[in-house]
Amino acid sequence: MQSTSTLDRPEAPPETSSQTWRKAFKDIGDAFGQRQLWAHLGWQDIKQRYRRSVIGPLWITISMAVTCTALGLLYSQLFNEQLSVHLPYLAVGFIIWGFIGNCINEGSEVFISNEGLIKQLPAPVSIHVLRLLWRQVLFFAHNLVVYFVLLLIFPKPLTLVSLLAIPAFAVLALNGAWVILVVGTISTRFRDIPPVTQSVVQLMFFMTPIVWNYDEFKTNPNPVIAERAQLAEVNPFMHFLEIIRQPMLGSPIVWHHWLVVGVITVVGWALALIVLRNYRARVSYWV
């Protein structure tokens, strides 16, 4: 057997050759350029989940409707609130939280669950992020049917300000992308992270004003309850919830929620770009 001299072998690229800002941005750009691929894969994920089902993805809407109705009936009685007020409040919060929670929980395994594609298909890692994000957008669209049905049952005074819900959801999706990228990369390297994220998401569900009305507690006659309710402002999830829920319910817009969300968006994407720059090339080895 003829041996190959070390001089004839191609020199291995330095470890930092892939750690450049140009390649990080190129990864995102190339992923957007292949939108037909991740859009198709995202839709196929939903179809595959409800394969052989008679009504298919409509189960998403039915499941959300049943959950919101049951919890709305329960908590409206526990908090002594009108069902016409509490049920839409809870339903909208639940729909938005479904998007947030799934982006975090499924995002922690976005690269792990796509191990086969990552190893066999030479594609930007951002494609898997966009695939998951698109799937969650489709879930959100299915669940919005519950919101429109509630609008027919309990009409709300919607105005042009209600259209703010559209850019608000766009901002939420933008944040979902960086969360998926960061959490997914860390979880690929440290496999103990996914169970931790699931526990944190479950805990934050109860700490976020979804089934309980933040405004009602904040204006409670008892000063102790009102003061403690304001601690919810520390919860970043509440601000993302409110920038969408307020216009959807026709409530007055509180602009400091937008300010907090804007700061989180900038900081989050800065962190995501650093992670993408430094660890993008290692994902295929970690899976």
N, C-alpha and C positions, 0 to 999 in steps of 0.2 A: 504494500500500500504506500502510495506516495505521500509524504508528509508535506504540510504546507508551512512555509516559513512565516514567522510572525511579521516579517516585513511585508509579505504579500497580503496579509489579512487587512480588511478595512478597519480603520481606526474607529473604536467605539465613540459615539458622541458623548461629550461631557454631560454630567448629571444635570447641570443647570441649563442645558441647551433648550429644553422645553419650558423653562421657567421664565418666560418673557411676557410682558404685557401685550405685545402684538399677538402672540399665539393665544392668549386668553380671550382677547376680543374676537379673534378670528374663529375661535371655537363657538362663541355665541352667534356670530354672523353666519357661519356655515350651518348651524342648527336651524336658524330662521330660514335660510335658503332651502332647507329640506322640509318645509312645513307640510308638504303632502305626505311625507313618510310618518312623522309623529302624529299628525292629525288622523291618519288612517289607523295607526296602531292604537291611539287613544280610544277611538270609536270601537275598534275591534275588541278592546278590553271589556267594554261594557256589554257588547253583544255576546262575548264568550261567557261572561258572568251569568247571563240570563238565557243561556243556550237551552233549547227544548222547553222553555217557558211559553205559555200560551200568550200572555200579554207583554212579555219581555221587559224592557226597561221601565214600563209603567209601574212596576213594582217599587221603583225608587220613590215615585210620587205617592203611591198608596201607603207605603211604610212611613213616610214623613207625615202624611195626613193623619194617620192613626196615632202616631206618637204625639204630635202636637195637640190633637183633640183630647187625648187622655190626660196629658200633663196640664193642659189649659183648664180642663174641668176640675182637676184636683187642686192646683195651686191658686186658682181664682177663689175657691172656697177657703183655702187655708189662709190666704192673705186678705180675704174679705174684699175682693175687687170685682168689678163688673166683668162678666165674661166677654162682652163686646170690646172691652179695653185690653184685658189681660191676654186673651187668646191671640189676637194679631201681634201683640208685643212679643209673646213667647214664641210664636211661629216664625216670625222674621228673625228673631235672635237664634232660634234653632237652625234655621236654614243657613244663616251666615256662619254659625259655629261649625256646622257640618263641613263647610268648605275649609275653614281654618284648621279644624282638628284633623281632617283627612290629609291635608297638605303636610302636616307635621308627622303624623303617624306613618302614612305610606311613604312620605319623603325620606324617613329614616331607613327604608329598605329599597329605595329607588334603584340603586346600583346593584345591590345584592340580588334582588329579584330578577334583574336583567343580566345576570352573569353570562348566560349563553350568548346573547346578542353582543355584549361588550367584547367577548373573546373572539367571536367569529366575524362580526361586522365592523369594519373600520369606519367609525363614525364619531362625530363630536360627542363628548359626554353630555353636553347640554341638550341633546336630542331626548335623552331619557327624562330630563327635567321637564321639558316642554310637553312630552307625551303624558306624564303624570298630571301636569298642570291643566292640560286640555281636557283630560278625563274628569278632573274635578269641576271644571267649568261646565261640562255637560251634565254632571250630577246636579250642579247648582241650578242650571236651566230647567231640569226636570222638576226640582223641588219648588221652583218659582210658581208652578201651577197652583200649589197650595195657597200661596200668597194672593194670587188673583181671585181664587175662589172665595177667600176670606174678605176680599174687597167687595165682592158682590153681596156677601151676607152681612158684613159690617162696614158700610161705606165710610171712607175717610176723606176729609177735605184736602185732596191732593192739588198742588199748584205746580207752576213751572219750576219751583225750587225742588220739587220731587225728582226732577231730572238729574239732580246732583248724585242720585244713587248710581247712575251709570259711570261717571268718572271715579266715584268712590269705589265701586267694585273693580275698576281697572287698576286703581292703586292697590287694592287688596290683592289682586292677582299678581301684580308686580312684586309685592312683598312675599307672596307665596312662592314665587320662583327662587328668590334668594334663600328662603328658608329651606326649600327642598334641596338646593345645591349644597348649602353648608351642612345641614343635618345629615344629608345622604352621604357626603364625603367623610364626615367624622364617623358615622356609623359603619361605613365600609372598613375603616381602619380599626375601630374598636367595636366589636360585635355586642358589647353589653349596653350600648346606647339605645337601641330600639325599645327594649322593655322599660327603660327609664323614661323615654319620651312618652310612651303610652301612659305611664303612671302620672307624669306631670300634666299631660293634656286632660286626663280624667279629673285631677285635682283642680285645675284651672277652670274647668267647666262649672264647678260649684262656686268658685270664687268670682266668676264673671256674671254680671247681671243678665242672665238669660231667662231663667224661670222666676227670678225675683226682680221687681221693678226698682231700678236705682233711684229714679226721681221720687217715688213714693217714700222710700226710706230716707232720702236726703231731706225731704220736707216734713219728716215725722215730728209731731209736737214734742216728743221726748228728745231733749238736746243730746243725750248720750247716744241714742240710736242714730240721730242725724249726723253727729260728728264721726261716728264709726263708719257710717255709710260712705262718707267722703274718702275713706281709705281706698275705695274701689278705683279712685283716680290713679293710684299707683300701678294698677293692673294695665299693662299695655294692650291686652286683648280687648278691653272695654272700649278703647278709643277707636279701634278698627271696627268694632261692632256698631258704635254710635254713628260714625260717618255715613254708614249705609242705612241703618235702621231709622234714623231721624227723618231723612227725606222720604223713605218708603212709607212711613206712618203719618207723614204730614206734620211732624213735630217741628218746633223751632230749631234752627240750626245753631249748634254751639261750636264756634270756630276754633276753640282751643284744641278740640279733638283732632282737627285737621293739622294743626301745628305739630302736635305730638306725633301723629302718623307720618308727617313729612320728615321729621328728624329721624325717626326710626327707619324710614325708607332709605335715606341717604347713608346712614351708618351701616345698615344691613347690607346694602349693595357694595359698599366699600369693603366690608368683610368678605362678601361672596367673591369679589374680584381677586382679592388676595388669596383666598382658598383655591380659586380656579387657576390662578397663575402658578401657585406653588405645588399643587397636588393633582392637577388634572391628569398628568401622564402616569400617575401612580395608581389610579383607580383600577385599571385593568389588571394590575398585579395584586391588588388587595382583595379583589373579588375571588 
